Structures are given as C-alpha cells and as structure tokens.
Amino acid sequence: MLFVGDSAKEKIMEIKGAGEITDNHFVRVSVISGGCSGLSYKMDFDTELAKDDQVFEDNGVKIVTDLKSFLYLCNTKLEFAGGLTGKGFYFDNPNAARSCGCGESFSL
C-alpha cells in the first residue's frame, strides 16, 4: 500500500483546482536510478495506466506506481512541506536504509 498524508492531499487538490490537472489525472510515483544515494523518487500526474501498474487510493487521492518501484515504495507515505527550510513533496519511506542530505535520493 502507498499512503497520502493530509499535507500532500491538500497540495494535490490545490494543483487540481488550478485547472491544468483534471479529475482524470492520478499521481504516478516511481523509483529511478540516480541521486547521491543511488535511487531517486519521481512523481508526476498521469492519465494512462500501464499493464503492471499497482493502483492505490488513500485519503481521497489515487496514487499509481509500477510493480518494480512498488518493491521500494511499499508502505511509503507521500507528504508535502511548505516551511522555510524546504518546500515540496517528499516521501516518508520506511524501507530506506539511508538518504542523502537533500532528501531526494535513498538506498536500501
């Protein structure tokens, strides 16, 4: 399962309310090679499902990931921070053994 925190839900609804993203869009998250720790998160809005996609809905938000990425993301929670020290979406991933200082990459 993938989870969506209240802060992330609010920001996603705000983005959808701006008009460029419709109700047909869902949040796609994946893990790609790269970053200082070896693996990086990727997040986007999408409208097309692929054959191996894993589909979840939490907190009123549809979130989709490919099967390979799900192995790294299982039980991860998507959050949003808007404070002075950083602004943006971030992942609270219990599977990550370590992450880099910027929080955009991790390793197992």
Secondary structure, 3 states (H helix, E strand, C coil): CCEECHHHHHHHHHHHHCCCCCCCCEEEEEEEECCCCCEEEEEEEECCCCCCEEEEEECCEEEEEEHHHHHHHCCCEEEEEEECCEEEEEEECCCCCEECCCCCEEEC
